[in-house]
C-alpha cells in the first residue's frame, strides 16, 4: 500500500517534516517515492511553514494512496490558506 505521510528531518529540538509518498513497509525516514511538500512547525516571521503540491497529492490519491491523519489535517490547512 502507498501512503502519504511525514518524514522527519531537522536537528534535535528543531523539527522539519517532508510530506512524502512512500510504501507503507518502508521506515518513516527511509526511502520514498516522491516528495510532495514540507511542513515546518517552528516557522517564524516571513518563513513559509507549509507548502504542498496539491496537484501531485490529488494524483496520488486518485491511484489509491492514503494520507495519514496528520497529513489530512495539513492538507485541509493548506487548502484554507490557498483559498484566503
BAVO-125626 format. One record per residue (C-alpha): residue number from 1; residue in one letter; x, y, z. Coordinates in nm, 2 decimals. Layout:
<node i="NUM" aa="A" xx="X" yy="Y" zz="Z"/>
...
% end
This chain:
<node i="1" aa="X" xx="0.00" yy="0.00" zz="0.00"/>
<node i="2" aa="X" xx="0.12" yy="0.35" zz="-0.08"/>
<node i="3" aa="X" xx="0.08" yy="0.62" zz="0.19"/>
<node i="4" aa="X" xx="0.13" yy="0.99" zz="0.21"/>
<node i="5" aa="X" xx="0.30" yy="1.07" zz="0.54"/>
<node i="6" aa="X" xx="0.55" yy="1.29" zz="0.72"/>
<node i="7" aa="X" xx="0.92" yy="1.21" zz="0.72"/>
<node i="8" aa="X" xx="1.11" yy="1.39" zz="1.00"/>
<node i="9" aa="X" xx="1.43" yy="1.59" zz="0.94"/>
<node i="10" aa="X" xx="1.60" yy="1.88" zz="1.11"/>
<node i="11" aa="X" xx="1.80" yy="1.89" zz="1.43"/>
<node i="12" aa="X" xx="1.72" yy="1.79" zz="1.78"/>
<node i="13" aa="X" xx="1.46" yy="2.04" zz="1.91"/>
<node i="14" aa="X" xx="1.41" yy="2.19" zz="1.57"/>
<node i="15" aa="X" xx="1.19" yy="1.96" zz="1.37"/>
<node i="16" aa="X" xx="1.13" yy="1.98" zz="1.00"/>
<node i="17" aa="X" xx="0.90" yy="1.74" zz="0.81"/>
<node i="18" aa="X" xx="0.88" yy="1.65" zz="0.44"/>
<node i="19" aa="X" xx="0.55" yy="1.53" zz="0.31"/>
<node i="20" aa="X" xx="0.63" yy="1.22" zz="0.11"/>
<node i="21" aa="X" xx="0.46" yy="0.94" zz="-0.08"/>
<node i="22" aa="X" xx="0.61" yy="0.61" zz="0.03"/>
<node i="23" aa="X" xx="0.54" yy="0.24" zz="0.05"/>
<node i="24" aa="X" xx="0.38" yy="0.16" zz="0.39"/>
<node i="25" aa="X" xx="0.65" yy="-0.11" zz="0.46"/>
<node i="26" aa="X" xx="0.94" yy="0.15" zz="0.45"/>
<node i="27" aa="X" xx="1.07" yy="0.31" zz="0.76"/>
<node i="28" aa="X" xx="0.94" yy="0.66" zz="0.85"/>
<node i="29" aa="X" xx="1.26" yy="0.83" zz="0.74"/>
<node i="30" aa="X" xx="1.36" yy="0.57" zz="0.48"/>
<node i="31" aa="X" xx="1.33" yy="0.57" zz="0.11"/>
<node i="32" aa="X" xx="1.02" yy="0.73" zz="-0.06"/>
<node i="33" aa="X" xx="0.86" yy="0.75" zz="-0.40"/>
<node i="34" aa="X" xx="0.81" yy="1.13" zz="-0.42"/>
<node i="35" aa="X" xx="0.83" yy="1.44" zz="-0.20"/>
<node i="36" aa="X" xx="0.51" yy="1.64" zz="-0.24"/>
<node i="37" aa="X" xx="0.57" yy="1.92" zz="0.02"/>
<node i="38" aa="X" xx="0.71" yy="2.02" zz="0.35"/>
<node i="39" aa="X" xx="0.59" yy="2.13" zz="0.70"/>
<node i="40" aa="X" xx="0.79" yy="2.35" zz="0.93"/>
<node i="41" aa="X" xx="0.62" yy="2.37" zz="1.27"/>
<node i="42" aa="X" xx="0.87" yy="2.62" zz="1.40"/>
<node i="43" aa="X" xx="0.84" yy="2.87" zz="1.12"/>
<node i="44" aa="X" xx="0.86" yy="3.23" zz="1.24"/>
<node i="45" aa="X" xx="0.80" yy="3.57" zz="1.07"/>
<node i="46" aa="X" xx="0.83" yy="3.55" zz="0.69"/>
<node i="47" aa="X" xx="0.93" yy="3.19" zz="0.68"/>
<node i="48" aa="X" xx="0.69" yy="2.96" zz="0.50"/>
<node i="49" aa="X" xx="0.55" yy="2.69" zz="0.73"/>
<node i="50" aa="X" xx="0.36" yy="2.47" zz="0.49"/>
<node i="51" aa="X" xx="0.39" yy="2.40" zz="0.12"/>
<node i="52" aa="X" xx="0.20" yy="2.12" zz="-0.06"/>
<node i="53" aa="X" xx="0.19" yy="2.04" zz="-0.43"/>
<node i="54" aa="X" xx="-0.19" yy="1.99" zz="-0.44"/>
<node i="55" aa="X" xx="-0.19" yy="1.85" zz="-0.80"/>
<node i="56" aa="X" xx="0.05" yy="1.57" zz="-0.70"/>
<node i="57" aa="X" xx="-0.14" yy="1.49" zz="-0.39"/>
<node i="58" aa="X" xx="-0.46" yy="1.47" zz="-0.60"/>
<node i="59" aa="X" xx="-0.29" yy="1.24" zz="-0.84"/>
<node i="60" aa="X" xx="-0.16" yy="1.00" zz="-0.57"/>
<node i="61" aa="X" xx="-0.50" yy="0.99" zz="-0.40"/>
<node i="62" aa="X" xx="-0.66" yy="0.90" zz="-0.74"/>
<node i="63" aa="X" xx="-0.44" yy="0.60" zz="-0.78"/>
<node i="64" aa="X" xx="-0.51" yy="0.47" zz="-0.43"/>
<node i="65" aa="X" xx="-0.26" yy="0.63" zz="-0.19"/>
<node i="66" aa="X" xx="-0.40" yy="0.70" zz="0.16"/>
<node i="67" aa="X" xx="-0.29" yy="1.00" zz="0.37"/>
<node i="68" aa="X" xx="-0.21" yy="0.97" zz="0.74"/>
<node i="69" aa="X" xx="-0.44" yy="1.16" zz="0.98"/>
<node i="70" aa="X" xx="-0.18" yy="1.43" zz="1.04"/>
<node i="71" aa="X" xx="-0.12" yy="1.48" zz="0.66"/>
<node i="72" aa="X" xx="-0.50" yy="1.50" zz="0.61"/>
<node i="73" aa="X" xx="-0.51" yy="1.78" zz="0.87"/>
<node i="74" aa="X" xx="-0.22" yy="1.96" zz="0.70"/>
<node i="75" aa="X" xx="-0.39" yy="1.93" zz="0.36"/>
<node i="76" aa="X" xx="-0.71" yy="2.09" zz="0.49"/>
<node i="77" aa="X" xx="-0.50" yy="2.37" zz="0.64"/>
<node i="78" aa="X" xx="-0.32" yy="2.42" zz="0.31"/>
<node i="79" aa="X" xx="-0.64" yy="2.43" zz="0.12"/>
<node i="80" aa="X" xx="-0.78" yy="2.71" zz="0.35"/>
<node i="81" aa="X" xx="-0.45" yy="2.90" zz="0.31"/>
<node i="82" aa="X" xx="-0.48" yy="2.88" zz="-0.06"/>
<node i="83" aa="X" xx="-0.84" yy="3.00" zz="-0.06"/>
<node i="84" aa="X" xx="-0.76" yy="3.30" zz="0.16"/>
% end
